[in-house]
Amino acid sequence: MKAMIFVLFGLFLISACASPPAELTQAAVPTVTRTVPVDAEVFEIDVITAGYDLDAGELVWDFSGPQEMVGVPNDIPFRWLGDGSLYYDFILGFDVEWGLNPDVDNIRSNGCGVVFRDQEGKTGELLALVVQEDELSYSWNIEHWTPDGYLGSLVGDAYFLDNGVIDYDKLINPDKNHLVLVADGNTATVFANGGLLDTAKLPAHIPEGGMLMFPRADTGSTTCTFSNIWIWEINN
């Protein structure tokens, strides 16, 4: 459960600078209720694509869904992935379909994402994988947040061009995406729709944490429908 979550939702990027985050207070963060397990083929192909043998880890949680979440500015819902446990090294896969309805006169960044290595109760830091749309196109990022706000992008040059403009990735679809996040030690690797997006260096002082899913809505509203979610722990 969380009493205070400082994350992710006042973010928009202008010349690689972020606005202050919104402070979001929730009395509780519900856990996704497990339904029919996902088909083994759903995660086995992704595990192999990520470069791991199927006997190098185990499926510890899955949820076929769907789970719809609607967010508006300063009112963003969260839901735990897994059982609220701390996860160290893992592969996370999920499908997400979005309905993005930004304010047409004030388009910023609307999208969907997952929090991972959430350090609530310790440092208060967290990491987040986001896919989003702004006034130009679709993009993705791995973000580092502290209780004081947005610390920066962990993707670095894969996300920003030399002049500070966002580098948009054609692997991100405009309506539905299949995403896979690998967090192994201090390295994260992200795949979208079967293709490699990039890797990122993770902070060594954040080796574990909880996982949550959320919609991002800087303006207007965002509807995110998550399905076929699974967590595969790596045996290290």
C-alpha positions in Angstrom: 0.0 0.0 0.0 1.2 3.5 -0.6 0.4 6.7 1.3 2.2 9.1 -1.1 3.4 8.6 -4.7 5.5 11.3 -6.3 5.6 10.3 -10.0 5.4 10.8 -13.6 2.4 12.8 -14.5 3.3 16.4 -14.7 6.0 15.4 -17.2 6.3 17.1 -20.5 9.5 17.7 -22.3 10.6 20.9 -23.9 14.2 21.0 -25.1 14.8 18.0 -22.8 13.5 19.8 -19.7 10.7 18.4 -17.5 8.0 20.2 -15.7 7.6 19.6 -11.9 5.7 16.4 -11.2 2.3 16.3 -9.8 2.1 15.0 -6.2 -0.5 12.2 -6.0 -2.0 11.0 -2.8 -3.8 7.7 -2.6 -5.0 5.8 0.5 -4.3 2.5 -1.2 -3.1 1.0 -4.4 -5.2 -2.0 -5.5 -3.6 -5.2 -6.7 -4.6 -6.6 -10.0 -6.8 -9.7 -9.4 -5.4 -12.8 -11.1 -7.7 -14.4 -13.6 -7.2 -17.1 -16.2 -3.4 -17.6 -16.7 -1.8 -16.4 -19.9 -0.9 -19.0 -22.4 2.7 -20.3 -22.1 3.5 -19.3 -25.6 2.8 -15.6 -24.7 5.9 -15.4 -22.5 8.1 -18.2 -23.8 8.7 -16.5 -27.1 9.5 -13.2 -25.4 11.9 -14.9 -22.9 13.8 -16.5 -25.8 13.8 -13.3 -27.8 15.3 -11.5 -24.9 18.2 -14.0 -25.0 17.3 -16.2 -22.0 16.8 -20.0 -21.8 13.5 -21.1 -20.4 15.3 -22.9 -17.6 17.1 -19.8 -16.5 14.1 -18.5 -14.6 10.5 -19.1 -13.8 7.1 -17.5 -14.3 6.0 -16.2 -10.9 2.9 -14.2 -11.7 0.6 -13.6 -14.7 -2.7 -12.0 -15.5 -4.7 -12.4 -18.7 -6.9 -9.3 -18.2 -8.1 -7.0 -19.4 -7.6 -4.3 -16.9 -8.8 -0.8 -17.9 -7.4 2.3 -16.2 -8.4 5.9 -16.9 -6.3 8.9 -15.9 -6.8 12.6 -16.0 -4.3 15.3 -14.8 -3.7 15.1 -11.1 -5.8 12.0 -10.8 -3.8 9.0 -11.9 -4.7 5.5 -10.8 -2.1 2.8 -10.0 -2.4 -0.9 -9.7 0.2 -3.3 -8.3 1.6 -5.9 -10.6 2.4 -9.2 -9.0 1.4 -9.6 -5.3 3.1 -6.4 -4.1 6.4 -8.2 -3.6 9.8 -6.7 -4.3 11.3 -8.0 -7.6 15.0 -8.0 -8.3 16.0 -9.4 -11.8 13.0 -10.1 -14.0 11.4 -10.0 -17.4 8.0 -8.3 -17.6 5.8 -8.6 -20.6 2.4 -7.0 -21.3 0.0 -5.8 -23.9 -1.4 -2.3 -23.6 -4.1 -0.6 -25.8 -4.6 3.1 -25.3 -7.2 5.7 -25.9 -5.4 9.1 -25.8 -7.7 12.2 -25.6 -5.5 15.2 -24.9 -6.7 18.7 -24.8 -6.3 19.7 -28.4 -5.3 23.2 -27.5 -2.7 22.0 -25.0 -1.2 18.7 -26.2 1.6 17.4 -24.0 2.4 13.7 -23.2 -0.3 11.1 -22.8 0.4 7.4 -22.7 0.8 4.3 -20.5 3.5 2.8 -18.4 4.8 0.6 -15.6 6.7 1.5 -12.5 9.5 -0.9 -11.5 12.0 -1.0 -8.7 9.8 1.2 -6.7 11.6 2.2 -3.5 8.6 3.5 -1.5 9.6 3.2 2.2 13.3 3.3 1.4 14.8 6.0 -0.8 11.4 7.0 -2.3 13.0 6.6 -5.8 11.5 4.6 -8.7 12.0 3.8 -12.3 9.3 3.8 -15.0 9.0 2.5 -18.6 6.6 4.7 -20.5 5.2 4.8 -24.0 3.4 8.0 -25.0 2.3 10.4 -27.7 2.7 14.1 -27.9 2.0 16.7 -30.6 4.5 15.1 -33.0 4.6 11.4 -32.7 5.0 8.3 -30.4 8.0 7.8 -28.1 9.2 5.7 -25.2 11.5 6.3 -22.3 12.9 4.8 -19.0 12.6 7.6 -16.4 14.2 8.0 -13.0 12.1 9.7 -10.3 12.9 10.8 -6.8 10.5 12.3 -4.1 11.7 15.7 -5.4 10.7 15.0 -9.0 11.9 13.9 -12.4 15.6 13.2 -12.2 16.2 12.3 -15.9 16.0 9.8 -18.7 18.1 6.6 -18.4 17.9 5.9 -22.1 20.1 8.9 -22.9 21.0 9.3 -26.5 18.4 6.7 -27.6 15.7 9.1 -26.5 17.1 12.5 -27.1 18.8 13.9 -30.3 21.8 16.1 -30.0 19.6 19.3 -30.1 17.4 18.1 -27.2 14.5 17.0 -29.4 12.8 13.7 -28.6 13.8 10.8 -30.8 10.6 9.1 -31.9 10.6 5.4 -32.4 8.7 3.8 -35.3 8.4 0.5 -33.4 5.7 2.2 -31.2 2.2 1.7 -32.6 -0.5 4.3 -32.4 -3.1 2.2 -30.7 -1.8 -1.1 -29.2 1.6 -2.3 -28.2 3.3 -5.4 -26.9 6.1 -4.5 -24.5 8.8 -6.5 -22.8 11.1 -5.1 -20.1 14.2 -6.9 -18.9 15.8 -5.7 -15.7 18.9 -7.8 -15.0 21.3 -6.4 -12.6 22.1 -2.8 -13.6 20.9 -3.2 -17.2 17.4 -2.7 -18.6 16.5 -3.9 -22.1 13.2 -2.9 -23.8 11.4 -4.6 -26.7 8.3 -3.3 -28.5 6.2 -5.5 -30.8 9.0 -8.0 -31.2 11.7 -5.5 -32.0 14.6 -4.2 -29.8 14.2 -0.6 -28.7 17.4 -0.2 -26.7 19.2 -0.8 -23.4 19.7 1.5 -20.4 22.0 1.5 -17.4 20.0 1.3 -14.2 21.1 2.9 -10.9 23.1 0.4 -8.8 21.6 1.6 -5.6 18.1 0.5 -6.7 18.4 -3.2 -7.1 14.8 -4.2 -6.4 11.3 -2.8 -5.8 7.6 -3.1 -6.5 5.9 -2.9 -9.8 2.7 -1.0 -10.8 0.9 0.0 -13.9 -0.6 3.4 -14.7 -2.0 5.7 -17.4 -0.3 9.1 -18.0 -2.4 12.1 -18.8 -0.8 15.5 -18.9 -3.9 17.0 -20.5 -7.4 15.7 -21.3 -7.6 12.0 -20.4 -5.9 8.7 -21.1 -7.5 5.2 -21.1 -5.0 2.3 -20.8 -6.2 -1.3 -21.2 -3.5 -3.8 -20.0 -3.7 -7.5 -20.7 -1.5 -10.6 -21.0 0.8 -9.4 -18.2 3.4 -11.7 -16.8 6.5 -11.6 -14.6 9.3 -14.1 -15.1 12.0 -14.0 -12.5 15.6 -14.5 -13.6 17.6 -17.0 -11.6 20.8 -15.1 -10.7 
